[in-house]
């Protein structure tokens, strides 16, 4: 499908609702936030690829992670399909490349682990306070249930 012309307005053939979406409110909020960012917030014209790129660049500069930006991309993509019958991939193909590039620089967060020595020291300590005993029991149960340890020997 070719790129939608710049002067295309809201389609009369487009569905009026977000039928089947449980998070309709989130989709509408994402579109409203983007619309407020546009140079003409009340415009019914299809946003330019530059407007979309500037929006995501600004959101990234505000500190949003790539995963949050992908979520926003998905919401705006669905709204573009409803309003203008065109996907973001068709209308602004470089946008997904930009988001992919940002995602490569983020390292996945690693779960915290406890060393076996640290767990053993905690459980075998001589704290007789009731809370301490409860905590030791909880750590023991959690360990048996699959607590991640860095060095099991």
Secondary structure, DSSP 8 states (H G I E B T S, - for coil): -----TT----SSS-SS-TT-TTHHHHHHHHHHHHHHSSSTT--S---HHHHHHHHHHHHHTT--HHHHHHHHHHHHHHHHHHHS--HHHH-HHHHHHHHHHHHT--------B-HHHHHHHHHS----HHHHHHHHHHHHHHHTT--BS---
